[in-house]
Amino acid sequence: MGVDYYKLLQVEKSATEDELKKAYRKLAMKWHPDKNPTNKKEAETKFKQISEAYEVLSDPQKRAIYDQYGEEGLKGQMPPPDAGGPGGATYFQTGDGPNVFRFNPRNANDIFAEIFGFSSPMGGGMGGGGAGGGMRGGRSFGGMFGDDMFSSFGEGRPMSHGPRKASPLERKLPCSLEELYKGTTKKMKISREIADASGRTMPVEEILTIEVKPGWKKGTKITFPEKGNEHPNEIPADLVFIIDEKRHSTFTRDGNDLVMTERISLAEALAGYTLQVTTLDGRTLTIPINTVIHPNYEEIIPREGMPIPKDPSKKGNLRVKFNIKFPTRLTSEQKAGIKKLLGP
């Protein structure tokens, strides 16, 4: 029997016109070449097959020929049930043979534009007006697909824009500074509803994998196209995860720099201090500070900050600020000693 058009559209042989249309809309949107840039060749083949299947099964005369004779009968190897008739079929009489049916599939993009009201799911539209290809068997689009498809076909008025895309669904993705420093893989379980060819919805669960790259910042967005719930006449929403930074016990982030505050005594500030820092990847840094540490002093340790996202081999700086603990009271002897040591 050649190609099984019912199987291509994932419908039963008893499918109604509405069921065929729903099945076509779902599969055509899924396999449109513009939505499959990484496997465009396969998508183009499937898109043409889906369009051809819909063209045949949505036309009663072509469907009758297909049901009786299969694909071969459609494409000229068998006679039709009865000769003659409109609807895009071409009949011709050979010298002494029977009438032969010839089926020439229409352009898949034309069928898509007629059903959806735009020429590409990625944007761009087409205006109403020309009647060429807009009629089948003497019926207008309004009669076939609903009166809202065109406000007045053939009068130059714009057609509807087809199904609208739902607003994005945004979710926070909390990450520790260690995860943002080294990078990590997050597995996110989602529950959503998907629609079958008849338009019925069913709940499904999916695991989404997110590769968090070293140096990503709070507010970075990761988008999973059309992972929202599926509803009739609506393109599913994109699911967007937004990086959120967990509070850290030692470090805060300032761009690509890490900032920390070290608490020291007045004696350490004046006499010298050895700083020890455990980095986000577990190393221990030992930094001797021999200068006097005043309240606004900041020790800068180059290349010990966060990785730079565009080039993780490069890093920002680690900036150490100091909180100097002053004594609350001094004895007379201590005051005299300090004056003697620090006085002019």
C-alpha positions as a Markdown table, in Angstrom:
| # | Residue | x | y | z |
|---|---|---|---|---|
| 1 | Met | 0.0 | 0.0 | 0.0 |
| 2 | Gly | 3.0 | 2.3 | 0.1 |
| 3 | Val | 3.0 | 5.2 | 2.6 |
| 4 | Asp | 0.6 | 4.8 | 5.5 |
| 5 | Tyr | -0.9 | 8.3 | 5.8 |
| 6 | Tyr | -2.9 | 7.5 | 8.9 |
| 7 | Lys | 0.2 | 6.3 | 10.7 |
| 8 | Leu | 2.1 | 9.4 | 9.6 |
| 9 | Leu | -0.6 | 11.6 | 11.2 |
| 10 | Gln | -0.9 | 9.3 | 14.2 |
| 11 | Val | -4.7 | 9.0 | 13.7 |
| 12 | Glu | -7.2 | 6.2 | 13.3 |
| 13 | Lys | -8.8 | 5.4 | 9.9 |
| 14 | Ser | -12.1 | 6.7 | 11.2 |
| 15 | Ala | -10.5 | 10.1 | 12.1 |
| 16 | Thr | -12.8 | 13.1 | 11.6 |
| 17 | Glu | -11.8 | 16.3 | 9.8 |
| 18 | Asp | -11.3 | 18.0 | 13.2 |
| 19 | Glu | -9.1 | 15.2 | 14.4 |
| 20 | Leu | -7.0 | 15.3 | 11.2 |
| 21 | Lys | -6.5 | 19.0 | 11.6 |
| 22 | Lys | -5.4 | 18.7 | 15.3 |
| 23 | Ala | -3.0 | 16.0 | 14.4 |
| 24 | Tyr | -1.6 | 18.0 | 11.5 |
| 25 | Arg | -1.2 | 21.2 | 13.6 |
| 26 | Lys | 0.8 | 19.3 | 16.3 |
| 27 | Leu | 3.1 | 17.4 | 14.0 |
| 28 | Ala | 3.6 | 20.3 | 11.5 |
| 29 | Met | 4.7 | 22.6 | 14.3 |
| 30 | Lys | 7.0 | 19.9 | 15.7 |
| 31 | Trp | 8.7 | 19.1 | 12.4 |
| 32 | His | 8.7 | 22.5 | 10.7 |
| 33 | Pro | 12.3 | 22.9 | 9.3 |
| 34 | Asp | 12.6 | 26.4 | 10.9 |
| 35 | Lys | 12.2 | 24.8 | 14.4 |
| 36 | Asn | 14.8 | 22.0 | 13.7 |
| 37 | Pro | 18.0 | 23.8 | 12.6 |
| 38 | Thr | 20.2 | 21.0 | 13.8 |
| 39 | Asn | 18.4 | 18.2 | 11.8 |
| 40 | Lys | 16.9 | 20.3 | 9.0 |
| 41 | Lys | 17.2 | 17.5 | 6.4 |
| 42 | Glu | 15.2 | 15.0 | 8.4 |
| 43 | Ala | 12.7 | 17.7 | 9.4 |
| 44 | Glu | 12.1 | 18.7 | 5.8 |
| 45 | Thr | 11.3 | 15.1 | 4.8 |
| 46 | Lys | 8.9 | 14.6 | 7.7 |
| 47 | Phe | 7.3 | 18.0 | 7.2 |
| 48 | Lys | 6.6 | 17.2 | 3.6 |
| 49 | Gln | 5.2 | 13.7 | 4.5 |
| 50 | Ile | 2.9 | 15.1 | 7.2 |
| 51 | Ser | 1.6 | 17.8 | 4.8 |
| 52 | Glu | 1.0 | 15.3 | 2.0 |
| 53 | Ala | -0.8 | 13.0 | 4.4 |
| 54 | Tyr | -3.0 | 15.8 | 5.6 |
| 55 | Glu | -3.8 | 17.0 | 2.1 |
| 56 | Val | -4.9 | 13.5 | 1.0 |
| 57 | Leu | -6.9 | 12.6 | 4.1 |
| 58 | Ser | -8.6 | 15.9 | 4.5 |
| 59 | Asp | -10.0 | 15.7 | 1.0 |
| 60 | Pro | -12.9 | 13.2 | 0.7 |
| 61 | Gln | -12.2 | 12.3 | -2.9 |
| 62 | Lys | -8.5 | 11.8 | -2.5 |
| 63 | Arg | -9.1 | 9.9 | 0.8 |
| 64 | Ala | -11.6 | 7.6 | -0.9 |
| 65 | Ile | -9.0 | 6.8 | -3.7 |
| 66 | Tyr | -6.3 | 6.3 | -1.1 |
| 67 | Asp | -8.5 | 4.0 | 1.1 |
| 68 | Gln | -9.3 | 1.9 | -1.9 |
| 69 | Tyr | -6.1 | 1.8 | -3.9 |
| 70 | Gly | -3.4 | 3.1 | -1.6 |
| 71 | Glu | -0.6 | 5.5 | -2.5 |
| 72 | Glu | -0.2 | 3.8 | -5.9 |
| 73 | Gly | -3.8 | 4.7 | -6.9 |
| 74 | Leu | -3.2 | 8.3 | -5.9 |
| 75 | Lys | -0.1 | 8.6 | -8.1 |
| 76 | Gly | -1.5 | 7.3 | -11.3 |
| 77 | Gln | -1.0 | 3.5 | -11.2 |
| 78 | Met | -4.7 | 2.8 | -10.6 |
| 79 | Pro | -8.0 | 4.3 | -11.9 |
| 80 | Pro | -10.1 | 6.4 | -9.5 |
| 81 | Pro | -13.5 | 5.2 | -8.2 |
| 82 | Asp | -15.1 | 7.5 | -10.7 |
| 83 | Ala | -13.6 | 9.8 | -13.3 |
| 84 | Gly | -13.8 | 13.5 | -13.4 |
| 85 | Gly | -14.2 | 16.2 | -10.7 |
| 86 | Pro | -12.5 | 19.2 | -9.2 |
| 87 | Gly | -10.4 | 19.5 | -6.1 |
| 88 | Gly | -6.8 | 19.6 | -7.3 |
| 89 | Ala | -6.9 | 16.2 | -9.1 |
| 90 | Thr | -6.1 | 16.0 | -12.8 |
| 91 | Tyr | -7.8 | 13.3 | -14.9 |
| 92 | Phe | -6.8 | 12.5 | -18.5 |
| 93 | Gln | -7.9 | 10.0 | -21.1 |
| 94 | Thr | -5.3 | 7.8 | -22.7 |
| 95 | Gly | -5.8 | 6.6 | -26.3 |
| 96 | Asp | -7.5 | 3.4 | -25.4 |
| 97 | Gly | -7.2 | 3.0 | -21.6 |
| 98 | Pro | -9.3 | 3.9 | -18.6 |
| 99 | Asn | -9.4 | 7.3 | -16.9 |
| 100 | Val | -6.3 | 7.7 | -14.7 |
| 101 | Phe | -6.0 | 9.8 | -11.5 |
| 102 | Arg | -2.9 | 11.9 | -11.1 |
| 103 | Phe | -2.1 | 13.4 | -7.7 |
| 104 | Asn | 0.5 | 16.1 | -7.4 |
| 105 | Pro | 1.1 | 17.1 | -3.8 |
| 106 | Arg | 0.9 | 20.7 | -3.0 |
| 107 | Asn | 3.7 | 22.8 | -1.5 |
| 108 | Ala | 4.0 | 21.9 | 2.2 |
| 109 | Asn | 4.7 | 25.5 | 3.2 |
| 110 | Asp | 1.5 | 26.6 | 1.5 |
| 111 | Ile | -0.6 | 24.1 | 3.5 |
| 112 | Phe | 1.2 | 25.2 | 6.7 |
| 113 | Ala | 0.4 | 28.9 | 6.0 |
| 114 | Glu | -3.2 | 28.1 | 5.2 |
| 115 | Ile | -3.8 | 26.2 | 8.5 |
| 116 | Phe | -1.7 | 28.5 | 10.8 |
| 117 | Gly | -2.1 | 31.9 | 9.2 |
| 118 | Phe | 1.7 | 32.5 | 9.1 |
| 119 | Ser | 4.5 | 31.0 | 7.0 |
| 120 | Ser | 7.0 | 30.2 | 9.8 |
| 121 | Pro | 6.6 | 29.2 | 13.5 |
| 122 | Met | 9.7 | 31.4 | 14.2 |
| 123 | Gly | 8.1 | 34.6 | 13.2 |
| 124 | Gly | 7.0 | 36.4 | 10.0 |
| 125 | Gly | 3.6 | 36.3 | 8.5 |
| 126 | Met | 1.7 | 36.5 | 5.3 |
| 127 | Gly | -1.1 | 38.8 | 4.3 |
| 128 | Gly | -4.5 | 37.8 | 3.1 |
| 129 | Gly | -5.7 | 38.5 | -0.4 |
| 130 | Gly | -4.8 | 36.2 | -3.3 |
| 131 | Ala | -7.2 | 33.4 | -3.8 |
| 132 | Gly | -4.8 | 31.0 | -5.5 |
| 133 | Gly | -4.6 | 27.8 | -3.5 |
| 134 | Gly | -7.2 | 29.2 | -1.1 |
| 135 | Met | -10.0 | 27.0 | -2.4 |
| 136 | Arg | -10.5 | 23.3 | -2.4 |
| 137 | Gly | -13.4 | 21.7 | -4.3 |
| 138 | Gly | -15.0 | 25.1 | -4.5 |
| 139 | Arg | -14.9 | 25.7 | -0.7 |
| 140 | Ser | -13.3 | 28.7 | 1.0 |
| 141 | Phe | -11.0 | 28.4 | 4.0 |
| 142 | Gly | -13.8 | 29.9 | 6.1 |
| 143 | Gly | -16.0 | 26.9 | 5.3 |
| 144 | Met | -13.2 | 24.4 | 5.9 |
| 145 | Phe | -11.3 | 25.6 | 8.9 |
| 146 | Gly | -13.7 | 28.0 | 10.7 |
| 147 | Asp | -14.9 | 31.5 | 9.9 |
| 148 | Asp | -12.2 | 33.0 | 12.1 |
| 149 | Met | -9.4 | 31.9 | 9.8 |
| 150 | Phe | -10.0 | 34.9 | 7.5 |
| 151 | Ser | -12.2 | 37.9 | 8.2 |
| 152 | Ser | -13.0 | 38.1 | 4.5 |
| 153 | Phe | -10.9 | 35.9 | 2.3 |
| 154 | Gly | -9.9 | 37.4 | -1.0 |
| 155 | Glu | -10.6 | 41.1 | 0.0 |
| 156 | Gly | -7.1 | 42.1 | 0.9 |
| 157 | Arg | -7.7 | 42.0 | 4.7 |
| 158 | Pro | -5.0 | 40.4 | 6.9 |
| 159 | Met | -5.6 | 36.9 | 8.2 |
| 160 | Ser | -5.4 | 35.9 | 11.8 |
| 161 | His | -2.0 | 35.3 | 13.4 |
| 162 | Gly | -2.7 | 31.7 | 14.3 |
| 163 | Pro | -2.0 | 30.2 | 17.7 |
| 164 | Arg | -0.2 | 32.5 | 20.2 |
| 165 | Lys | 2.7 | 31.4 | 22.4 |
| 166 | Ala | 2.1 | 31.3 | 26.1 |
| 167 | Ser | 4.1 | 33.6 | 28.3 |
| 168 | Pro | 7.4 | 32.1 | 29.6 |
| 169 | Leu | 7.4 | 30.2 | 32.9 |
| 170 | Glu | 10.3 | 31.4 | 35.1 |
| 171 | Arg | 11.8 | 29.4 | 38.0 |
| 172 | Lys | 14.7 | 30.1 | 40.2 |
| 173 | Leu | 17.7 | 27.8 | 40.2 |
| 174 | Pro | 19.6 | 28.2 | 43.5 |
| 175 | Cys | 23.3 | 27.5 | 43.2 |
| 176 | Ser | 26.1 | 27.8 | 45.8 |
| 177 | Leu | 29.2 | 29.9 | 45.1 |
| 178 | Glu | 31.2 | 26.6 | 45.0 |
| 179 | Glu | 28.9 | 25.3 | 42.2 |
| 180 | Leu | 29.2 | 28.6 | 40.3 |
| 181 | Tyr | 33.0 | 28.6 | 40.8 |
| 182 | Lys | 33.6 | 25.0 | 39.6 |
| 183 | Gly | 30.5 | 24.4 | 37.4 |
| 184 | Thr | 28.0 | 21.6 | 38.1 |
| 185 | Thr | 25.2 | 19.6 | 36.5 |
| 186 | Lys | 21.7 | 20.1 | 37.9 |
| 187 | Lys | 18.9 | 17.6 | 37.2 |
| 188 | Met | 15.4 | 19.2 | 37.4 |
| 189 | Lys | 12.2 | 17.1 | 37.5 |
| 190 | Ile | 9.2 | 18.8 | 36.0 |
| 191 | Ser | 5.6 | 17.8 | 35.6 |
| 192 | Arg | 3.5 | 19.1 | 32.7 |
| 193 | Glu | 0.6 | 18.2 | 30.5 |
| 194 | Ile | 0.9 | 17.2 | 26.9 |
| 195 | Ala | -1.8 | 16.8 | 24.2 |
| 196 | Asp | -2.4 | 13.9 | 22.0 |
| 197 | Ala | -3.6 | 14.0 | 18.4 |
| 198 | Ser | -7.2 | 14.3 | 19.5 |
| 199 | Gly | -6.5 | 17.2 | 21.8 |
| 200 | Arg | -6.8 | 15.3 | 25.0 |
| 201 | Thr | -4.2 | 16.2 | 27.6 |
| 202 | Met | -2.2 | 13.8 | 29.9 |
| 203 | Pro | 0.3 | 14.5 | 32.7 |
| 204 | Val | 3.9 | 13.5 | 32.1 |
| 205 | Glu | 7.1 | 13.9 | 34.1 |
| 206 | Glu | 10.5 | 14.8 | 32.6 |
| 207 | Ile | 14.0 | 15.2 | 33.9 |
| 208 | Leu | 15.8 | 18.3 | 32.5 |
| 209 | Thr | 19.6 | 18.5 | 32.6 |
| 210 | Ile | 21.2 | 21.9 | 33.2 |
| 211 | Glu | 24.9 | 22.3 | 32.7 |
| 212 | Val | 25.9 | 25.2 | 35.0 |
| 213 | Lys | 29.1 | 26.7 | 33.6 |
| 214 | Pro | 32.0 | 28.1 | 35.8 |
| 215 | Gly | 31.5 | 31.8 | 36.4 |
| 216 | Trp | 27.8 | 32.0 | 35.7 |
| 217 | Lys | 26.2 | 34.9 | 37.6 |
| 218 | Lys | 22.9 | 35.5 | 39.4 |
| 219 | Gly | 20.3 | 36.3 | 36.8 |
| 220 | Thr | 21.8 | 34.0 | 34.1 |
| 221 | Lys | 18.8 | 32.4 | 32.2 |
| 222 | Ile | 18.6 | 28.9 | 30.8 |
| 223 | Thr | 15.7 | 28.3 | 28.4 |
| 224 | Phe | 14.0 | 25.1 | 27.5 |
| 225 | Pro | 11.7 | 25.9 | 24.5 |
| 226 | Glu | 8.0 | 24.9 | 24.7 |
| 227 | Lys | 8.3 | 22.8 | 27.9 |
| 228 | Gly | 5.1 | 24.3 | 29.4 |
| 229 | Asn | 1.7 | 22.7 | 29.3 |
| 230 | Glu | 0.1 | 22.0 | 25.9 |
| 231 | His | -3.3 | 23.5 | 25.2 |
| 232 | Pro | -5.4 | 23.7 | 22.1 |
| 233 | Asn | -4.7 | 26.7 | 19.8 |
| 234 | Glu | -1.7 | 27.7 | 21.9 |
| 235 | Ile | 2.1 | 27.2 | 21.5 |
| 236 | Pro | 3.4 | 25.9 | 24.8 |
| 237 | Ala | 5.4 | 28.3 | 27.0 |
| 238 | Asp | 9.2 | 28.2 | 27.3 |
| 239 | Leu | 10.5 | 27.1 | 30.6 |
| 240 | Val | 13.2 | 29.5 | 31.9 |
| 241 | Phe | 15.5 | 28.7 | 34.8 |
| 242 | Ile | 17.2 | 31.8 | 36.4 |
| 243 | Ile | 20.4 | 31.3 | 38.3 |
| 244 | Asp | 20.1 | 32.4 | 41.9 |
| 245 | Glu | 23.1 | 32.7 | 44.2 |
| 246 | Lys | 23.0 | 31.1 | 47.7 |
| 247 | Arg | 24.4 | 33.1 | 50.6 |
| 248 | His | 28.0 | 32.0 | 51.5 |
| 249 | Ser | 29.4 | 32.1 | 55.0 |
| 250 | Thr | 32.7 | 33.7 | 53.9 |
| 251 | Phe | 32.5 | 35.3 | 50.5 |
| 252 | Thr | 30.3 | 37.7 | 48.7 |
| 253 | Arg | 30.5 | 38.3 | 45.0 |
| 254 | Asp | 31.1 | 41.6 | 43.2 |
| 255 | Gly | 31.1 | 41.0 | 39.5 |
| 256 | Asn | 34.0 | 38.6 | 38.9 |
| 257 | Asp | 35.6 | 39.5 | 42.2 |
| 258 | Leu | 35.2 | 37.7 | 45.5 |
| 259 | Val | 35.1 | 39.8 | 48.7 |
| 260 | Met | 35.6 | 38.7 | 52.3 |
| 261 | Thr | 36.0 | 40.5 | 55.6 |
| 262 | Glu | 38.6 | 39.3 | 58.1 |
| 263 | Arg | 38.2 | 40.2 | 61.8 |
| 264 | Ile | 41.6 | 41.1 | 63.5 |
| 265 | Ser | 42.8 | 42.7 | 66.7 |
| 266 | Leu | 44.4 | 46.2 | 66.9 |
| 267 | Ala | 47.7 | 44.6 | 67.8 |
| 268 | Glu | 47.5 | 42.4 | 64.6 |
| 269 | Ala | 46.6 | 45.4 | 62.5 |
| 270 | Leu | 49.6 | 47.3 | 63.8 |
| 271 | Ala | 52.2 | 44.6 | 64.2 |
| 272 | Gly | 51.5 | 42.4 | 61.1 |
| 273 | Tyr | 49.1 | 39.6 | 60.3 |
| 274 | Thr | 49.2 | 36.4 | 58.4 |
| 275 | Leu | 46.0 | 35.7 | 56.5 |
| 276 | Gln | 44.8 | 32.2 | 55.7 |
| 277 | Val | 41.9 | 31.7 | 53.3 |
| 278 | Thr | 40.2 | 28.5 | 52.2 |
| 279 | Thr | 39.2 | 28.9 | 48.5 |
| 280 | Leu | 36.0 | 27.8 | 46.9 |
| 281 | Asp | 37.8 | 24.8 | 45.4 |
| 282 | Gly | 39.3 | 23.8 | 48.7 |
| 283 | Arg | 42.9 | 25.2 | 48.5 |
| 284 | Thr | 44.5 | 27.1 | 51.4 |
| 285 | Leu | 46.1 | 30.4 | 50.7 |
| 286 | Thr | 48.6 | 31.9 | 53.2 |
| 287 | Ile | 49.2 | 35.6 | 52.7 |
| 288 | Pro | 51.6 | 37.5 | 55.1 |
| 289 | Ile | 50.7 | 41.2 | 55.6 |
| 290 | Asn | 53.5 | 43.2 | 56.9 |
| 291 | Thr | 52.1 | 46.7 | 56.4 |
| 292 | Val | 49.9 | 48.5 | 58.9 |
| 293 | Ile | 46.3 | 47.6 | 58.4 |
| 294 | His | 44.1 | 50.7 | 58.7 |
| 295 | Pro | 40.3 | 50.6 | 58.7 |
| 296 | Asn | 40.0 | 51.2 | 54.9 |
| 297 | Tyr | 42.8 | 48.9 | 54.0 |
| 298 | Glu | 42.1 | 46.2 | 51.4 |
| 299 | Glu | 44.4 | 43.3 | 50.4 |
| 300 | Ile | 44.0 | 42.3 | 46.8 |
| 301 | Ile | 45.0 | 38.7 | 45.8 |
| 302 | Pro | 45.1 | 38.6 | 42.0 |
| 303 | Arg | 43.3 | 35.8 | 40.0 |
| 304 | Glu | 41.7 | 34.2 | 43.1 |
| 305 | Gly | 38.1 | 35.4 | 42.3 |
| 306 | Met | 35.4 | 33.9 | 40.2 |
| 307 | Pro | 36.1 | 32.5 | 36.7 |
| 308 | Ile | 35.2 | 34.8 | 33.8 |
| 309 | Pro | 32.3 | 33.0 | 32.0 |
| 310 | Lys | 33.7 | 33.8 | 28.5 |
| 311 | Asp | 37.1 | 32.5 | 29.4 |
| 312 | Pro | 37.1 | 30.4 | 32.6 |
| 313 | Ser | 40.9 | 30.1 | 32.6 |
| 314 | Lys | 40.9 | 33.8 | 33.6 |
| 315 | Lys | 39.6 | 34.9 | 37.0 |
| 316 | Gly | 38.7 | 38.0 | 38.9 |
| 317 | Asn | 40.5 | 39.0 | 42.2 |
| 318 | Leu | 40.0 | 38.1 | 45.8 |
| 319 | Arg | 39.6 | 41.3 | 47.8 |
| 320 | Val | 40.0 | 41.1 | 51.6 |
| 321 | Lys | 38.7 | 43.8 | 53.8 |
| 322 | Phe | 39.4 | 44.0 | 57.6 |
| 323 | Asn | 37.3 | 44.6 | 60.6 |
| 324 | Ile | 39.7 | 45.8 | 63.3 |
| 325 | Lys | 38.6 | 45.2 | 66.9 |
| 326 | Phe | 39.6 | 48.1 | 69.1 |
| 327 | Pro | 39.8 | 47.7 | 72.9 |
| 328 | Thr | 36.9 | 49.1 | 74.9 |
| 329 | Arg | 39.1 | 50.4 | 77.7 |
| 330 | Leu | 42.8 | 50.9 | 78.5 |
| 331 | Thr | 44.5 | 51.3 | 81.8 |
| 332 | Ser | 46.6 | 54.3 | 82.6 |
| 333 | Glu | 49.8 | 52.3 | 82.2 |
| 334 | Gln | 48.6 | 51.1 | 78.7 |
| 335 | Lys | 47.7 | 54.6 | 77.6 |
| 336 | Ala | 51.1 | 55.8 | 78.7 |
| 337 | Gly | 52.9 | 53.0 | 76.9 |
| 338 | Ile | 51.0 | 53.6 | 73.7 |
| 339 | Lys | 51.8 | 57.3 | 73.8 |
| 340 | Lys | 55.4 | 56.5 | 74.4 |
| 341 | Leu | 55.5 | 54.1 | 71.5 |
| 342 | Leu | 53.4 | 56.0 | 69.0 |
| 343 | Gly | 53.8 | 59.6 | 70.1 |
| 344 | Pro | 55.7 | 62.1 | 68.0 |
